[in-house]
Amino acid sequence: MAKRIGKYKISKREAALSLSDGGTFSSSLISAGAATVASTFNATGLITATAAITNNASGGTGAGLVGTGTAPSQTILTVNDEIITTTKIDLTGLKKKSDVGDVIGKAGTNSAYLALYAVATHGLLHKIEISCVELPTATNALLDFDLIAHDTTTLTYDGDASGGTSMTAMNGNIALGQTYQSYDGAAAIVGQPTEGQAIYLAEGNTSGDNLYTAGMIIVKMFGHKTF
């Protein structure tokens, strides 16, 4: 059955007109469901989202960051030239060695990195946040985390990243529901990784050689496009 737009009858094909066919919207564009844009979407007016606008990134994290719980996920969103990289990490099944600067990861699986840094992808980093949404548990659970960038991309549990670039150091334990921000630490400056370096979640204190049995944290890196 034909449909109507105003006083005009249209076919099913016209009703399913794709933006790939071209065309200009002179008024509001409203989607009742999810809308996917495969490339660049330019708007000269206001875009309003009742839920969220996200740009999903795949393959951002390394294999050694996958424990026995939920696999890590990562999104990269650019707003007004600020790039926000958000990584959700389930610590369940990951190990810590009890050595400051060592990488937290899955024993026997290389590359426990959060990201391989690229200025075009992540921007010039100026702030880091680490949030605790499920309290980590283990025998002598480590709650003090650092972010370290290192030239070696294959580090995992018990790998020494202490010789790399310290991006931020928590300098204390995080609590459930707390967000650590880089300017709360000893230095407000975010240590800048170099192109291609791996960014690792590392031990900020000693706590015993143990396996995490629970714990979820969210790491946000805020960067800005070069200009």
PAKEKOL-188427 format. One line per 4 residues: number of its first residue (from 1); their letters; for each residue z, y, x of N, C-alpha, C, CB. Coordinates in steps of 0.05 Angstrom, whole numbers. Atoms other than C-alpha are relative to their C-alpha. Glycine has a CB too. Layout:
# residues N
NUM	a	Z:Y:X:Z:Y:X:Z:Y:X:Z:Y:X; ...
***
This chain:
# residues 227
1	makr	0:-24:17:0:0:0:0:25:18:24:0:-19; 1:-25:-16:-17:69:25:26:16:-3:-24:17:-9; -24:-17:1:39:117:42:-9:29:-2:17:-5:26; 6:-28:2:43:192:34:15:16:21:6:10:-28
5	igky	-14:-21:-15:59:248:82:-8:26:-15:-9:1:30; 6:-23:17:65:309:37:-18:-9:-23:-12:23:16; 19:7:22:6:307:-10:-22:-18:9:-12:26:-11; 21:16:-11:-36:263:36:6:-29:0:-7:9:28
9	kisk	-3:28:-2:-46:189:30:-8:-9:28:-17:-15:-21; 7:10:-27:-45:152:97:1:-30:0:19:12:21; 1:29:-3:-59:81:119:25:-9:16:-26:-10:13; -22:11:-16:-8:34:152:-4:7:29:2:-30:-4
13	reaa	5:-6:-29:-42:47:219:7:30:5:-29:-5:7; -7:-28:-4:-35:122:210:31:5:0:-13:18:-21; -29:-2:1:38:113:192:13:-10:25:11:-16:-24; -11:11:-25:48:74:257:-12:14:24:-5:-30:1
17	lsls	13:-15:-22:14:128:300:18:0:24:-7:28:-9; -15:1:-25:36:121:372:-4:26:15:-7:-24:17; 3:-23:-17:49:179:419:-20:-6:22:27:7:13; 20:6:-20:3:142:467:-28:8:-10:0:-30:6
21	dggt	25:-9:11:-53:164:420:-4:30:5:-2:-6:-29; 1:-29:-4:-37:236:439:8:15:-25:-29:8:9; -7:-16:23:-22:294:393:23:19:7:8:-18:-23; -21:-21:-4:25:353:388:17:2:-25:-13:27:7
25	fsss	-19:-4:22:87:360:346:8:30:-1:25:-18:3; -6:-28:2:95:431:321:27:5:-13:-22:15:-15; -27:-3:13:161:418:285:18:-21:12:-2:-4:-31; -19:19:-11:218:369:293:-11:-28:1:26:0:-18
29	lisa	7:28:-3:209:298:317:25:-16:-4:-13:-7:28; -24:15:8:259:251:284:-6:-30:1:10:9:-27; 3:29:0:268:177:298:24:-12:-14:-2:-11:29; -22:12:15:309:137:249:13:-23:16:-9:-10:-27
33	gaat	-11:22:-16:318:81:300:-3:7:29:-15:-26:-6; 3:-5:-29:311:72:375:-28:9:6:8:-26:15; 26:-10:-10:255:109:410:-2:-5:30:-4:30:-7; 3:6:-28:229:86:477:-24:16:11:-5:-30:5
37	vast	21:-15:-14:189:131:524:-5:-13:26:8:30:3; 6:16:-24:153:93:579:-4:18:24:-24:-17:-5; 5:-18:-22:138:154:621:15:27:-5:-31:6:5; -14:-26:3:155:229:621:-3:10:-28:-12:20:20
41	fnat	1:-12:27:173:262:556:8:30:3:20:-14:-19; -4:-29:-3:167:338:556:5:13:-27:-23:13:15; -6:-15:25:197:383:503:5:29:6:25:-13:-14; -5:-29:-4:195:458:497:23:10:-17:-26:16:-6
45	glit	-22:-8:18:249:459:444:24:-17:5:-9:-2:-29; -26:14:-2:316:426:431:-4:-29:-7:21:13:-19; -1:28:6:325:351:435:29:-7:-7:-10:-18:25; -26:7:9:385:326:395:3:-30:-3:7:14:-27
49	ataa	-5:29:2:413:255:403:27:-4:-14:0:-13:28; -25:6:14:465:228:354:15:-22:14:-6:-8:-29; -14:21:-14:482:170:400:0:8:30:-14:-27:-4; 1:-6:-29:460:177:473:-29:-1:9:17:-20:16
53	itnn	26:2:-14:401:188:519:5:-12:27:-14:28:2; -5:13:-25:399:141:577:-27:-7:14:16:-26:-4; 23:10:-16:351:122:633:10:-24:15:-10:23:20; -10:25:-12:364:50:651:-12:-6:27:-4:-23:-19
57	asgg	9:7:-27:360:29:724:5:-30:3:14:16:22; -4:28:-4:349:-44:741:0:-7:30:-22:-16:-15; 0:9:-27:365:-79:806:13:18:19:-28:-4:9; -13:-19:-18:408:-23:833:22:-12:17:11:22:-16
61	tgag	-22:12:-14:466:-68:854:-9:-26:14:23:-7:-20; 7:23:-16:466:-125:904:12:-26:-12:9:3:28; -8:26:10:476:-200:890:30:-5:5:-17:-22:11; -28:6:-8:544:-201:925:20:15:-17:4:7:28
65	lvgt	-18:-15:18:573:-154:872:4:-15:-27:-9:28:-4; -2:15:25:564:-206:817:21:-22:3:-28:-13:-7; -22:20:-1:629:-245:806:-4:-22:-20:27:14:-4; 2:21:20:646:-295:753:4:11:-28:22:-21:5
69	gtap	-2:-13:26:655:-245:697:-27:13:-8:22:22:0; 24:-14:9:606:-195:668:-15:11:24:7:23:-20; 16:-10:-22:549:-177:715:1:30:0:-30:-10:-2; 0:-30:-2:549:-105:741:-24:11:-14:2:9:29
73	sqti	22:-14:12:506:-56:704:-1:29:11:2:1:-31; 3:-27:-11:478:11:726:-20:16:-16:-9:-2:30; 19:-18:12:445:71:693:-1:25:18:9:8:-29; 4:-25:-14:416:133:725:-12:20:-19:-19:-4:25
77	ltvn	8:-20:20:411:195:682:-2:27:14:21:1:-23; 5:-27:-12:382:263:702:2:20:-22:-27:1:14; -3:-22:19:405:325:664:1:26:15:26:-4:-17; 2:-26:-13:385:394:687:1:-3:31:23:18:-9
81	deii	3:5:-28:368:367:756:25:-13:13:-6:25:15; -23:16:-10:437:333:763:-5:-29:-6:27:11:-12; 5:29:2:431:258:775:27:-14:0:-18:-10:23; -26:15:3:489:215:750:-6:-30:1:14:8:-27
85	tttk	3:29:-3:490:143:775:26:-13:-8:-8:-8:29; -24:13:11:540:101:734:-2:-30:4:3:7:-30; -1:29:-5:558:31:757:25:-12:-11:-2:-5:31; -23:14:12:603:-14:716:4:-27:16:-5:-5:-30
89	idlt	-5:23:-17:637:-68:758:23:-17:-12:7:9:29; -21:19:7:676:-129:734:9:-14:25:-10:-21:-22; -10:11:-25:720:-150:792:6:-30:-1:25:15:8; -7:28:3:733:-219:765:-18:-18:17:-3:-9:-30
93	glkk	15:18:-17:713:-271:817:-8:13:27:-25:-9:-13; 6:-12:-25:705:-220:873:25:-2:18:-8:30:-3; -22:4:-19:749:-225:936:4:25:18:-4:-25:17; -8:-21:-19:786:-177:982:14:-15:23:18:21:-13
97	ksdv	-10:14:-24:807:-195:1053:27:11:9:-20:3:22; -25:-14:-9:867:-147:1062:-5:13:27:23:-20:1; 7:-14:-25:834:-105:1116:-13:26:-8:-18:-17:19; 11:-26:8:822:-30:1106:-28:3:10:18:23:10
101	gdvi	28:-3:-7:748:-16:1105:-17:-24:-4:-2:9:28; 16:24:6:727:-87:1088:-12:2:-28:17:-25:3; 14:-1:25:677:-97:1032:13:-19:-20:-30:-7:5; -9:18:22:699:-126:965:-26:-12:-12:16:16:-22
105	gkag	24:13:11:649:-178:941:5:-29:-5:-23:3:19; -1:29:5:634:-250:924:-3:-15:26:-22:-9:-21; 0:16:-25:651:-298:980:-25:-17:2:25:-18:2; 24:16:-5:588:-330:1009:-26:11:-11:4:-26:-12
109	tnsa	24:-13:10:539:-283:974:-4:27:12:1:2:-31; 5:-25:-14:509:-227:1015:-6:23:-19:-22:-3:20; 9:-25:13:495:-155:994:17:7:-25:-29:-3:-8; -17:-8:21:554:-132:953:0:30:-4:29:-10:5
113	ylal	2:-29:2:529:-61:949:-3:10:-29:-23:10:17; 4:-13:26:530:-13:890:-28:11:-2:21:22:-4; 27:-12:0:465:19:911:-10:2:28:1:28:-13; 13:-8:-25:416:30:967:-8:29:-3:-25:-19:7
117	yava	3:-29:5:418:105:975:-28:10:6:20:14:18; 25:-15:-4:355:146:967:4:27:-13:-24:-16:-13; -4:-27:10:358:221:959:-17:5:-25:-5:20:21; 18:-4:23:299:219:910:11:-13:-25:-27:-11:6
121	thgl	-11:14:23:337:170:866:28:10:-8:2:-30:6; -28:-7:5:410:192:873:7:29:5:17:-17:17; -5:-28:-6:404:264:896:19:5:23:11:13:-25; -20:-8:-19:449:302:944:27:-3:-13:-5:29:12
125	lhki	-25:6:14:517:274:926:21:22:5:11:-27:10; -20:-21:-2:572:325:911:26:-7:-14:-11:25:-11; -25:9:13:624:287:869:-2:-30:-5:4:16:-26; -2:29:6:648:215:859:24:-3:-19:3:-17:26
129	eisc	-23:8:17:691:187:803:2:-30:-1:-5:11:-29; -5:29:3:724:119:799:20:-2:-23:11:-13:26; -17:3:23:753:100:731:9:-29:-4:-14:10:-25; -10:27:5:797:40:714:2:-4:-30:28:-3:13
133	velp	0:5:29:783:12:644:13:-28:-6:-28:1:-11; -16:25:2:817:-56:657:14:-3:26:-18:-25:-7; -15:0:-25:873:-62:707:-6:-25:16:30:1:-7; 6:23:-17:854:-107:765:25:-17:4:-10:9:28
137	tatn	-22:19:-4:897:-170:772:-8:-20:21:7:-14:-27; 3:20:-22:905:-217:831:28:-3:11:-21:9:22; -24:1:-15:961:-241:875:0:23:19:3:-28:15; 0:-25:-16:981:-174:906:-27:15:-4:4:-6:30
141	alld	25:-12:8:924:-139:869:-4:27:15:-1:5:-30; 8:-25:-12:889:-83:908:-8:20:-21:-22:-4:21; 7:-21:20:886:-18:868:-9:25:14:24:5:-18; 8:-24:-16:864:29:924:-28:-5:11:21:5:23
145	fdli	28:6:-6:789:33:931:-13:24:15:-16:-6:-25; 16:-20:-14:742:70:978:-30:-6:-5:6:0:30; 29:4:-1:667:80:978:-10:6:28:-15:18:-21; 10:-3:-27:633:70:1045:-30:-7:1:16:-19:20
149	ahdt	28:5:-4:559:75:1064:-4:-12:27:-17:26:-4; 4:14:-25:534:28:1118:-29:-7:4:18:-25:1; 27:7:-6:469:13:1154:-7:-28:-7:-6:5:29; 5:29:6:477:-62:1143:1:-4:-30:21:-18:14
153	ttlt	2:3:29:454:-80:1073:9:-28:-10:-28:4:-9; -7:28:8:479:-153:1073:30:-5:0:-13:-19:19; -29:4:-1:555:-142:1077:10:-9:-27:14:26:8; -14:10:24:600:-177:1027:29:-4:7:-13:-26:-11
157	ydgd	-28:5:-5:672:-202:1023:5:-5:30:10:-24:-16; -9:2:-28:706:-196:1092:-19:13:19:2:-30:7; 18:-15:-18:648:-154:1119:13:27:7:-27:4:-14; -13:-25:-9:673:-95:1160:-19:23:-2:9:-4:29
161	asgg	16:-24:4:644:-30:1135:13:25:11:-6:4:-30; -16:-23:-9:696:14:1168:-15:18:20:26:-10:13; 15:-17:-19:646:39:1220:-22:16:-13:-12:-18:21; 20:-15:14:601:68:1166:9:28:-8:-8:-15:-25
165	tsmt	-6:-27:9:603:135:1130:20:-2:-23:-25:15:-9; -19:-1:22:666:145:1088:-8:21:-20:29:6:11; 9:-18:20:641:175:1024:23:12:-15:-19:-14:-20; -24:-10:12:708:181:990:22:-21:4:-4:6:-30
169	amng	-23:17:-4:778:152:1000:21:7:-21:12:2:29; -18:-5:22:825:144:941:28:8:9:2:-25:-18; -26:-6:-11:888:146:984:23:-4:-19:0:29:10; -21:6:19:931:114:931:-10:-19:-21:12:25:-12
173	nial	7:19:20:932:64:874:-10:14:-26:24:-18:-6; 10:-9:26:893:75:810:15:-14:-22:-31:-3:-3; -14:12:23:925:62:742:-20:-4:-23:23:18:-9; 17:5:24:896:36:677:-4:27:-15:13:-22:-19
177	gqty	6:-25:15:861:93:641:-2:24:17:21:4:-21; 1:-23:-19:860:137:703:-28:2:12:21:-3:22; 25:-6:-14:799:170:734:6:15:26:-20:16:-17; -2:-14:-26:801:186:808:-25:16:4:4:-21:24
181	qsyd	23:-17:-6:756:244:828:1:7:30:0:25:-17; 1:-4:-29:733:257:899:15:24:10:-29:2:9; -15:-24:-9:764:326:902:30:-2:-4:-11:24:-15; -28:4:2:832:296:886:11:-12:26:7:-19:-23
185	gaaa	-8:14:-24:834:260:953:7:19:23:-22:-20:9; -7:-16:-23:849:284:1023:-21:20:6:4:-18:24; 22:-19:-6:781:318:1028:-18:2:-25:-16:-9:25; 17:-4:23:738:348:974:-29:-6:6:2:29:-10
189	ivgq	28:5:-8:674:336:1013:-7:-29:-3:-4:9:29; 10:27:2:634:275:995:-16:-6:25:-18:-4:-26; 15:8:-23:610:239:1058:-28:-8:-8:14:-23:15; 28:4:8:534:238:1055:-11:-25:14:-17:24:7
193	pteg	15:22:-12:499:171:1064:-27:8:9:-2:-23:-21; 27:-5:-9:433:169:1100:-19:-18:-15:-3:-4:31; 21:14:15:368:144:1070:0:-30:7:-27:12:5; 1:28:-3:369:69:1059:27:-14:5:-17:-7:22
197	qaiy	-27:13:-4:444:58:1072:10:-13:-25:20:21:10; -12:13:23:481:10:1027:27:12:-5:3:-31:6; -26:-12:8:540:38:988:17:-22:-11:-4:22:-22; -18:23:7:599:-10:983:26:10:-12:5:-16:25
201	laeg	-27:-3:9:664:-14:945:17:-14:21:5:-12:-29; -15:11:-23:715:-24:1001:30:2:-5:-8:14:26; -29:-1:1:789:-36:1011:12:25:12:12:-25:14; -13:-24:-10:831:26:1017:28:-5:11:2:20:-22
205	ntsg	-27:7:-10:895:-11:1036:0:-30:4:22:9:-20; -3:29:-3:920:-80:1055:16:-11:-24:15:-7:26; -13:10:25:943:-126:998:0:-31:-1:-13:11:-24; 2:29:1:931:-199:1017:-28:-10:-5:19:-12:-22
209	dnly	27:12:2:870:-244:1020:-1:-15:-26:-6:-19:24; -2:11:27:860:-257:946:-25:3:-16:23:13:-15; 22:-1:19:811:-268:889:9:16:-25:-9:-28:-8; -7:-15:25:810:-219:831:-4:-19:-24:-18:25:-3
213	tagm	1:16:24:824:-253:764:-7:18:-24:26:-14:-5; 8:-19:21:809:-190:722:-2:27:12:21:0:-24; 2:-27:-9:794:-117:728:-28:11:-4:8:2:29; 26:-13:3:739:-69:709:2:29:8:-9:-2:-30
217	iivk	1:-28:-8:722:-3:742:-28:11:-4:9:2:30; 26:-14:3:667:48:732:-2:21:22:-2:13:-28; 5:-19:-23:639:86:792:-23:18:-8:-6:-16:26; 21:-20:5:601:150:780:-5:17:24:8:18:-24
221	mfgh	9:-17:-22:562:186:834:-16:23:-11:-16:-16:22; 14:-24:10:540:257:819:-17:12:22:20:21:-12; 18:-12:-20:480:283:858:-17:22:-13:-17:-22:12; 18:-21:10:432:340:852:-27:-3:14:12:29:5
225	ktf	27:1:-12:357:341:863:-2:22:21:-21:4:-22; 5:-21:-20:335:378:925:-18:21:-11:-13:-13:25; 17:-22:10:304:446:913:-2:21:21:13:12:-26
***
